[in-house]
Amino acid sequence: MTGQTYLFEEEAGIGPGDIHPRLWAGSFNGRESSLHQLSPYVGKLKSGMVRVLLQVYSSRGDWVLDPFCGSGVVPFESLLLGRCALANDLNRYAYVLTMGKLTAPFRLSDALARANRVIEYVERTRDTAPADMVPEFVSSFFHPKTLREVIRAFEYVRKHRDYFTCACLLGILHHVRPGFLSYPASHLTPYLRKAKYPPSVYPEMYSYRELKPRLLAKVRRMYRRPGILHRWRRNDYRVFCKNAMELPVAKDSVDLILSSPPYFGALDYARDNRLRLWFLGVKDWRALDRRLTASVKVYIPQMSRCIAEMYRVLRMGRYCILILGDVERSGKRYKTAEMIRDLAAEVTEGGFEFETMIVDQIPDERRSRRKTRTTKVEKVLVLKKSR
């Protein structure tokens, strides 16, 4: 693999009592693997925090489980640190993005070869792409010629299960910048921005955007700082697209659970990614959102089952670390971490023993959505399976 790499200190000299938010303060965009920028994801875990927790609570060769893996930060960092990874998410976009990171080609030349195979297929078949069958909420984002190319590109990567190139396409699907494929739109969530960029004033932003140069440029950006220093084996990781209430993981087989469960419906994971999900074959994003975004009414029973599953698969004496946010909704503040701590003790009849809680304030610059009041505090809840 080409590009600048970065090293991790396996023996960081940090113990559980030394963990403090200052260890992951500031931006990690210039220090983490560029593969973490494969495609945007609302509520993404900070890689620096994940790295510290992995170094303190696990060892090389351990199996690390993230039952709500999102953009794949935990499994990817686990593999970089010589652990083995189990990852799961019910969201198809999260599954593809995680697989994209874990299956990224070792060399830039191999990644470009994959991209060029997609481009060859697009150039051969784009004129017959069924663009007239695309719903208006999708077609409104693209120039007709660009849309035909995007349709064929996703058709190819889905057929060939090329998760890395697929994730690259998802990463350039919509944005204001010229290096992306859509008309001017927000980056994280798909909303057109015609009011700010009227077609009559900015006609160039509504012209044809060719897929080929944009995809190749995206692939090259991903190898600026890849961070992969070795080839991990295919049996070093497994990724599932299942409900976390029923994990396909054997009993007493996991050395560490590290995850960030949903926050009381604070984020709409399917709605925020509805355009990407459509190209991944998920036509009814509302049905998926109902399964992903729990209301207060169903959150506790659902999390009870998830906690029971995590307890089942975790080995005795090992840790379950959950990163949770306090949520403010309708004038009420929900202390999610404290609720899950008490729920875990109840569900496991004291089998999950409370170890510690680390509180981290979330500055506005770390928010995907600026000035939101939903989540202000992030808490790292550490539980130990004691019996």
N, C-alpha and C positions, 0 to 999 in steps of 0.2 A: 504494500500500500504506500502510495506516495504522499507527500505533504508533511508538514511539521507535526511531529507527535509530541506527546507530553507524558511525563512519568508520574506514577502514584507512589507515595511512600506507604508501603504495606504496614510497617511498624511506625505508626505516627506518634507513639508515646502518649496517646490519649486514652484515659479510662472513663468509665461511666460518670464519675464525679466531676470530670473536667469538661463535659459537654456544655457549651454555651453558644447562643445564637451568633456571637461574634465570629465563630469559626466558619460560618457561611455567609457573613455579611457582604453586602455589595453585589455588583453584577458579576456573573460567571460566564457571560457570553464570550469573552475573550480568553477564558481559561479552560472551558469545557470542550469536549469533542464537538466539532461543527455538525456532526450527525444529529445533535440535539435540535438543530434548526431545520431538520428535514421537512417538517410541516407544522404549522401553528396549532396549538392546543390550549384552550382556555383552562386555567387552573393547573398548569403544569408544575410538577414538583421541582424544586431547586436542586440542581445536581450536586452542589457543594454540601447541602444538608444530607442528601442521600449518601454521599461518599463517606462523610464522617460517621454516620450511623452504621454503615456497613463495616467500616474499619473497627469500630468499637464492639459491635455485637455479633460479628461473624468472623470466620476464618476461611482461608483458601480451601476450596473443595466443598464448602458447605452449600446446601440447597437453600436458596432464598426464594420465597413466594411473595408475589404481589397480586392479590386477588382482584384489585381494581387498578390495573396497570396504566390506564390512560395513554399517555404518549410514550411509555416504555422507558422512562428514566431509570427506574429501579432495576429491571432486568438487564438493561444495557450497562449500567455502572457495575452491576454485580459481575458480569462477564469480564469487564475490563479489569476488575480486581481479582480475577481468578476464582470466583465463585461459580456455581451453577444456578440457573434461573428457571423459575416457574412463573408464568405470567398469565393473567386472565382479565378479560373485560367483555362485557355484554355488548358494548358499542363496536360495530363493525369497523368504523374509522379508527378507533383505538387499536383494534387487533391488527389492521393492515399497517398502521404506523409503527407499532412495536415490531412486527415481523420485518418491516422495511429496515429498521435499525439493526436488528440481529442478523439479517441475511445480506447486509451490504457487502458487495464484492471486496476482496482483500486489496485489489489494485484498482487505481483510477482507470487504467486502460481497459480492464474488464467491465467496469461500470459504464464506460463510454461505448463499449461494444454492445452492451445490452441496450443502451439508449438508441444506438444507431439501428438496431434490428427493429425497434418500435417505429423509428422514423421511416425506414424503408417500407414497412407495412402501411403506414399512414399515407405515404406518397403514392403507393400503388392502389389504395382503396378509398381514399377520401371522397372522390367524386360521387361515389355510390352510397355514402353514409346516410342512414335514414334520419336526417335532421328534422323532417316534417313530423316525426313521431315523438319528438321531445316536447315535454310540457312547457308552457310559456314561462313559468317561474325559473326554469333552467335556461331556455334559449335567450331570454332577455338580457343575460349577462355577456353574450358573446356575439361577435361578428359572425354571420352565417358560415363563412369559409373556415374561420377558426373553430367554430362549433363542430363542423364535420371532422376536422382533424382531431379534436379532443375525443369525440365519440370513438373513432377508430383506435386511438392510442389506448384508451381504457379497455376497449374490446381486446386488444392484443395482450396487455399486461395481466388482465384477469384470466384470460384463457391459459396463459403460460405461467401463471402464479409468480410473476416477477414482482414481488412485494416492494423491493427497493425502488425500482423505476416507477412503480405505481405511486409510492409515497412521494417521490420527487414531483410527479404530475400533480398530486394533491397539494403539494407545497407551492406550486405556481398557478393554481387554478384561478384565484381571484385576488386582486389588489389594485391600488391606484397606479403603481409604478409600471413603467413600460416593459419591464422584464417579466411581467405576468400575462396571463392569457385573456383575462376578462376586460370588459369595459370598466371604468373607474368604480371600484367597490371597496368596502372595508376589508381588512385583511383577515381578522379572526372569524368574523361572522358575515355571511353573505347579504349585504345590503348595497344596492346601487347608490351611487352618489351623484346623480344627475343634477340635483339642485346646486351642489357646490361646483360641479364641472358640467355646465350645460353644453350639449353637443354643438350648438351654434357658435359657442365661444371656443371650445376645445375639440374641434373636429378630429384632430389627430389621435385623440384618446378613444375614438370610436371606430378607428380604422381596423383593417385586418391585422391580426397579430399572429405571426407564423410560429408554429409549435417548435420546429427544429432548433433554431438558435437558442430559444428560451430553455428548452429541456437540456440541451448540452451545457449551457451556462450553469444551470441549476446543479447538474451532476458535478461539475468542476468545483463549485462552491462547497459542496459537501466533503470534498477531500482536501480542503485547505488545512484542516486540523483534525484529522479523523480520530486520533487517539487509540487506534487499535494496534497493539504491538505484537500480536500473535494471532494465529488462526484458532478460534475455538471450534470444537467439534459439534456436529449437529445434535448429538445426544447430550450436550452440556446444557441444553435449554429445551423447554416446551412452552408453547403459547396456546391458550384456549380462548374461545369466544362463547363463554357459558355464563349462566347466572351464578354469582358468588355464593348463593345459598345452597348450591349443589356442586361442589368442586370435584373435578375428576382427578383427585390426588389421593394417594394411599394414606392410610392412618399412620401417624407417628413417623412420617417420612421427611419432614421439613425442619431445617435447622434455625431458620429465622423467617418471620413474617414482617414485611416492611411495606406499608401501603398508606394511601390517602383515600378513605372511603368518601362517598358523596356527602355533601354538607346540607342536609335538610332541604333539598330542592333549591339550593342557592344558585346552581348553574343548570342551564337547559342544554344538555350535552348533544342531543340529536338536533334540536332546532338550530343551535349554533353551527352545526356542521351539515345542514340539510343539503346543501349543494354538493359537497364532497360525497355524502352518503348516496345521493342519487346516482352518481357515476360508479359507485361501488355496488349498485344493484338494490339498494334499500329505497323502495319507492314510497313507503308510508313512514315518514320520519316521526309523525305525531304518535303513532303506535309505539315506536321505539322510545320516544321521550317519556311516555307514560310508564314504561318499565324502568327507565334510567333515573328519572327525577322523582324521588319519593316525597310525598307530602308528610307533614308532621304526624298525621293519623296513621300512616302505614310504616313510617320510618322505624319505629321501635320494634314491631314484630319482624320486619325484614332484617334489621341488624341483629336481632336475637338469633335468627337462623344463621346469618353469616358468621357471627361470633362462635356459635356452636361448631360450625365447619372449620374455622381456623383453629379452634381448640383441638378438634379431632385430628387434624393433619400435623400439628406441631409436636415435636419431640419433647419429652419431659426435661425440665430444667432450661428450656430455650425461651427466647423472647418473641413477643408479638408487639410491634411498634406501629402505632397508628397516628398519622398526622391529620389533625382535625382543626376546623376553624369555628370560632364562636360566630353565630349567625344572628343578625338583627332583621326581623321581618314583622311588619305590621305593628311596630311599636314594642315588640317583645325581643328579648335577647335570650338566645338558646346557647348554653354552655355545652357544646356537643361533646367535648372531651370528657368532662365530668359525667355526663349522662352515659357515655359508652363505658367509662370506668366502672360505674355502679352496675350497669347492665351486664358487663362481663363477669363481675363477681356473682351476680344473681344467676345468670344462665349456666355458668360452670360450677355453681355451688362452692365458690371459693377456689376453684382450680386455677383460675387466672388471678394471680396475686399482683396488686398494684406495686410497681417499682419506683417510678418517678414520673414527673411531668415537666417538660421544658416549654416555657412560654416565649413566643417570638412575635413582636409587633410587626405588622405588614405595612411598610411604607407605601405611599401611593405609586411610586415608580415601579414597584413590583407587581402592581395590579394589571391584569389584562385589560380590564375596563377601568379607565381612569375615574377617580372620585366616587367610586361606588361605595355605598355604606353597608353593603350586605355583610362582608367579612373583614374584620379589622385585626383580629388576633388569631395566630396560628399556634396550636399546641401539639407538642410531641408527647404522646401518651405511651409509656413503656410498661408492658405487662409481662409477667413471667409465668410459665406453666409450672406450677409447683406440685401438682398431684393429679 
